[in-house]
Each structure stands twice: as C-alpha cells, then as structure tokens.
Amino acid sequence: MTSDEIGFTAVSRTLVSYAAGLIAGVERKLVGEENVRTAQGNAWAAMCADRARAQARADTDAMVATLAAHPRRRNAGQGASSRGGSRATLVSAR
C-alpha cells in the first residue's frame, strides 16, 4: 500500500466512526436512552419471535392432528355431491 492509500483508509475509517457516533447520538435524542436498540435487546426480540413461531407451529400441528383424528363426513346420506356426480367420479376424472 502506498502512503496515499493508507491516508485515504485512515480518513475513511475516521469519517465512518464520526458518522456512526452522530447517528447513535441522534437515535438517543429521538427515542430516548431507554429505547435505544442494543445487541442484547435485538437478541431478546429474536428469541421471543422464535418462541412465538414455535408456539404457532405447535398450535397448527395440534389442530391438524385433531382434524385428522376426527374427519368430518361430507354429504353423509345424500348420495351424489351437489356438483352432479359422485365423489368417485370426480376423483377418477382427474
């Protein structure tokens, strides 16, 4: 690396550092010190979202298992379906 490249890199890093500090300061002023996002807060939010997805998945699995265990009989005692053919005819037509 030449001295020009090293100088440019140092200036770029310094500029990015000051910009990050400025953005963090603006965030603190806008949302308040207690509401500033942190790595720990982000991790907690991600963990809560994972738990909520797992619970929703478990609820769906339980509902599917219940429906599979107790299938609802359609058109019981009606013979042909309301579409004009028997279920066997509709299945075999596919």
C-alpha positions, 0 to 999 in steps of 0.5 A, a space after each residue: 500500500 502506498 502512503 496515499 492509500 493508507 491516508 485515504 483508509 485512515 480518513 475513511 475509517 475516521 469519517 465512518 466512526 464520526 458518522 456512526 457516533 452522530 447517528 447513535 447520538 441522534 437515535 438517543 435524542 429521538 427515542 430516548 436512552 431507554 429505547 435505544 436498540 442494543 445487541 442484547 435487546 435485538 437478541 431478546 426480540 429474536 428469541 421471543 419471535 422464535 418462541 412465538 413461531 414455535 408456539 404457532 407451529 405447535 398450535 397448527 400441528 395440534 389442530 391438524 392432528 385433531 382434524 385428522 383424528 376426527 374427519 368430518 363426513 361430507 354429504 353423509 346420506 345424500 348420495 351424489 355431491 351437489 356438483 352432479 356426480 359422485 365423489 368417485 367420479 370426480 376423483 377418477 376424472 382427474 
